[in-house]
């Protein structure tokens, strides 16, 4: 069965009024999953050992020290800390680590981490883009170091390039990273020329206005054959839903069905190479209705594909 990992304290990370990464995002996702037959588990905070595989100690200490007693501390133009942020961030990273443990132990076939804040923009020592810890990269490093895997794949279909995941896995030859994203768009990275020292990075930028057909073509041309050749022992997904045509922060034109299609194809590859082991972590998505619909479609596919 599909496992969903979440925690009520993920709602205690609060951004200033009007900020797109709002508490309601997680509320609508959880509401959309309520009627599904899913296993559910509360997240626990990631241990320092897991975080230190990606982020240096002085960075962790700096973020923890910056957490305000009330109100907000601003880390960059988009990224804020509230009193509940650091626990929420550690819970989000902990959910990703626990998800890896669950699929590797056979306790779940696949896992969706319904957590916030998101993580794929957090670089080694730089918080940005609403993110403070690189959840998916932390999960990848955990799979490699704690479970001894040799081939871990990350696919990121958030509309914004996963610059943090790319940075955190840049020097890791055992991890492959594929990203589709709009370009030009913040954060400005993600050019096809960014391949990493081991050729393990594949960026597939899409111009504004690209629809689901363009995304599917990129998947079929590059990501799915690449995954097949790589034969991962574990597949991680940065599941951002802000490429939806209704999203206010970007200009791609995907429909809910495109996210379901991508999830089906990724499950196909997971079943071909790693016994269906998939860990998916919530990233972006800022139109609440579109986010709820697309996340539900994504998890429904995971739920239906637990037996191949």
Protein Blocks (a to p, Z undefined) as FASTA:
>chain_A
ZZddddfklmmpccdehiabdfklmmmmmmmmmmpccdddddddddfklmmmmbcfklmm
mmmmmpcfbhjddfbfkbccdfklmmmmmmmmmmmmmmmmmmmnopafbdcddddddfkl
pcfklceehiabdfklmmmmmmmmmnopabdcdddfbfbdcfklmmmmmmmmkbccdddd
dddddehiaifklnojnopaccddddehiafklmmmmmmmmmmmmmmmnopabdcddddf
klpfkbckbccfbdfklmmmmmmmmmmmmmmmngopacdddfedjbfklmmmmmmmmmmm
mmmmmnZZ
